[in-house]
Amino acid sequence: MSKKPKEKTKDIKHKIEKTLHTVVDVAQQQYDKNFKKAHKNVDKQVDSVRDRLEEFDSWAVESVNEALENVEQKIEKKVSKTVSRIQKAARSAWQKLSD
């Protein structure tokens, strides 16, 4: 016996529905997989940027410290010259007063 047209229609609808559910399930699985992959990729990029920032931060601190040391040395030289001049002037004045 052959199926009635209503039964055939029901079977076709059921097959289509089943196929659609399968397609939706596969699409959801693919989406989840791609989402996880994208998340890992973003995490790697964030880690890379963080590492570069730490390197830059370290370099910046070193550069600032070197600049401060150079400034300190220049100030020490100027202060030393000024103190030396003051000492010479004081000796000269003392000698003039002593004579």
C-alpha positions in Angstrom: 0.0 0.0 0.0 1.1 3.4 -0.8 1.0 6.3 1.7 -1.7 8.8 1.6 -0.8 12.3 0.4 -1.3 13.8 3.9 1.1 11.2 5.3 3.6 11.9 2.5 3.4 15.6 3.3 3.9 14.9 7.0 6.9 12.8 6.2 8.4 15.5 4.0 7.8 18.2 6.7 9.3 15.9 9.3 12.4 15.3 7.1 12.8 19.0 6.4 12.4 19.8 10.1 14.9 17.2 11.0 17.4 18.5 8.4 16.9 22.1 9.5 17.6 21.1 13.1 20.7 19.3 12.0 21.9 22.3 10.0 21.2 24.6 13.0 23.1 22.2 15.3 26.1 22.1 13.0 26.0 25.9 12.5 25.9 26.4 16.3 28.8 24.0 16.8 30.8 25.8 14.1 29.9 29.2 15.6 31.1 28.0 19.0 34.3 26.6 17.6 35.1 29.8 15.7 34.1 32.0 18.7 36.6 30.0 20.9 39.3 30.3 18.2 38.7 34.0 17.9 38.8 34.4 21.7 42.1 32.6 21.9 43.5 34.8 19.1 42.4 37.9 20.9 44.0 36.6 24.1 47.3 36.0 22.3 47.2 39.5 20.8 46.5 41.0 24.2 49.4 39.1 25.7 51.6 40.3 22.9 50.6 43.9 23.4 51.1 43.5 27.2 54.6 42.1 26.7 55.5 44.9 24.3 54.1 47.5 26.7 56.2 46.0 29.6 59.3 46.1 27.3 58.6 49.7 26.4 57.9 50.6 30.1 61.2 49.0 31.1 63.0 50.9 28.3 61.3 54.1 29.2 62.3 53.8 32.9 65.9 53.1 31.8 65.9 56.1 29.5 64.5 58.4 32.2 67.1 57.1 34.7 69.9 57.7 32.3 68.7 61.2 31.5 68.4 62.0 35.2 71.9 60.7 35.8 73.2 62.9 33.0 71.4 65.9 34.5 72.7 65.1 37.9 76.3 64.9 36.6 75.9 68.2 34.8 74.5 69.9 38.0 77.4 68.4 40.1 79.9 69.8 37.6 78.3 73.3 37.7 78.0 73.2 41.5 81.6 72.1 41.8 82.8 74.9 39.5 80.7 77.5 41.4 82.0 76.2 44.8 85.6 76.3 43.5 85.1 79.9 42.3 83.6 80.9 45.6 86.5 79.3 47.4 89.0 81.2 45.2 87.3 84.4 45.8 87.2 83.8 49.5 90.9 83.0 49.6 91.7 86.1 47.6 89.6 88.3 49.9 91.1 86.7 53.0 94.6 87.3 51.6 93.8 91.0 50.9 92.4 91.4 54.4 95.4 89.6 55.9 98.0 91.8 54.1 
